[in-house]
Amino acid sequence: MSAATVFGLCSAAAAGLGLYGLIVNPEPLRKIIAFNLLGSGIFIIFGVVARRGAAAALGADPVPQALVITGMVVAFSATALAVALVLRLFQGAGSTTLDADAPASAGTDPTDA
Amino acid sequence: MPYPTPALDGVTTPGGFLVVLSVVVPVASVLLAFVAGGRQAERIALATMPLGLAIAIAIMVALQRTGAPLVYLLGGWVPPLGIALRADGLSAVMMAITAVVIGAVGVFARGDFRVPQGSVEARAPFAFWILLLAVWGALNMVFLGGDLFTLYVALELLTFSAVPLVCLDGRAETLQAALRYLLFALLGSVLYLVGAVLFYGSYGTLDIVLLSHEISAEPTTLVAAALMTVGLLAKTALFPLHLWLPPAHAGAPAAASAVLSGLVVKGSFFIVVRLWFDVMPGLPGLAAAQMLAALGAMAIIFGSVVALRQKRLKLLIAYSTLAQIGYLFLMFPVAFGAGSARLESDGALAGGLLQAISHATAKAAMFMSAGLIYAALGHDHIAGLSGIGRALPISVLAFALAGAALMGVPPSGAYLAKDLLLQAAVETEQWWWAVAIQAGGIFTGSYVLLVLAHALMPAHESVTLRVSVSRVAEATALVLALCSLLLGLVHWEAYLPVALDPLRNPLTFKALSTALWPVLGGGVLAILLGRWGLRPARVALGEAVVAIVGPARRVALVLGSMLECVDRMLRRWPAAGLSLLVLVILFGAAMLGGRL
């Protein structure tokens, strides 16, 4: 088993776990962590792809590294924004569930057709 | 389209600096507003708007003069190592409409987001003006980006600046809506990123023009295409991936809703167009395009029916956005040339883009007038709208004109779009999409008429307005609605692949008579499915109407509540996540199956 295959399998496992957590877990904070796991899986794939590019034709391909770093910055900002929103939500509502129906459509209003 | 085969671009074209300016100016204003702070943020934003509009117009003029896309190579590096920014006809049109809508929102929002007298700085206005500029810069980047990774970054910037707009007022439910929006959008962008990575692994470049020359139908490429498409659909909120849209768009302040609904969803839609038409026109195959349009048709049905069942005006408009997003995706199967397996950049593409820009202007106008009505009444319950037609005639007129423009009343942009799409459906012999296109207009008619019927009813007692509404804001909404209504008169030939002959006279009797169908059909649908707050006895001939339509309405209401139920189920998080995965598999299978 070559190193590229091992890395590929690792990244698939990380992405799979992250995807599962992001879809199934109801807690926003855990969703955010799952998103980071998923993102890491993809960055590893990108690294593997770069190795493949190096093996195929290019001496050493710096572009994927640059792209991965940019991707990490984006993922970091996304995480920061999401955590800030979770904190504000917790301060305001005392809980951080996403499960409630659309707040405005949950009608308790007497006018009905 | 004036540009038949995209050439490899080796140099920056004359006028290429305009392309850079259109991104740099809004971003520089964001930074400047951050530093200056306080009241200056508003002034800087308002000063940027005419400048940005001038740049967009200059790009349109330059395109018309040279007849070739404007290209700017960043740092002079040629792709694949460097990054190119390209402005073609599609980008120019989208940028111009973005500049117009952002400018209108800026004028509209002056009253709502003013720093109160006596304080140096207030959080919401400061954030609003900066975020508005940031959305603008990100959108221009989306329209100009020449490679898939730049587009990824632009898309993320767009999401990050759009999400806080949802929760400007800081209430718990809007924060929750913003968080749902952000998390689901992140899921979508991760899928897009995987696709981009796989593209890079296969071809060693992400530049759109280079990719379009090299791309071939290998399994990896098709899987990547399916992942990217579905990721973008999640960000565009195409049915059934719409869980985040209604609460986010309905909960935001009116000016923010106008930007979110009119412009932000068009960003990811535009990247789908770039991906399918520019990167891989020969690849997706008819089966995948049919699926895309089938989702669009379902979005039209679900969005419109659920819109008719809403109690609140802003939610009705948000669900109407859902339906209109579906309408945008009807262009994909009819864009296949007759008998060929290739997406052609011709009339259908022009129709889709025109629909997108007409929706951008009309929906922004609708949210503005809904916001004014909300502010004046203190609520936006549709059942409580009676009398508002007399109290706020200009706002209601703006709503009506925007609705007419969306329905496709000539000479609106939507009319031209519908004409082009119908023509393409006839040419490619796909009558079922012609039916869907017509049905879309009728459904639009239904919810617009439902709102207007309530708004134009005389009230029991005279309506007392809580606050007096700004005349300037009302006029802005009206101007945007008129803009959408007159878009069909603009000569689009220089920018979009519009065929000349059938379109130049939108004011003939035949054209006007086609506008009757959405009105009549919409009226029937609204009577059958709408939530009527009015008592029948107060409507002239009410009793007779009730006796006739009663049984039919009961059947329709059962169907309607079933659709509502399904919609509620699909808007749960696990259901939406699973539909995302199922869609990836289906699109992958359709694309691979088309190859065998």
Interface residues (C-beta under 8 A of the other chain):
Chain A: A15 L19 L22 I23 V24 P26 P28 K31 I32 F35 L38 G39 I42 I45 F46 V49 R52 G53 A56 A57 L58 D61 V63 P64 L67 T70 G71 V74 S77 A78 L81 A82 L85 V86 R88 L89 G92 A93 L98 D99 A100 D101 A102 P103 A104 S105 G107 D109 T111 D112 A113
Chain B: P80 L81 F149 Y152 V153 E156 F160 V163 P164 C167 G170 R171 A172 E173 T174 L175 Q176 A177 A178 L179 R180 L182 L183 L186 L187 V190 L193 V194 V197 L198 Y200 G201 G204 P246 P247 A250 G251 Q310 K311 R312 K314 L315 H381 A383 G384 G530 R531 W532 G533 L557 R568 R571 R572 W573 P574 G577 L578 L580 L581
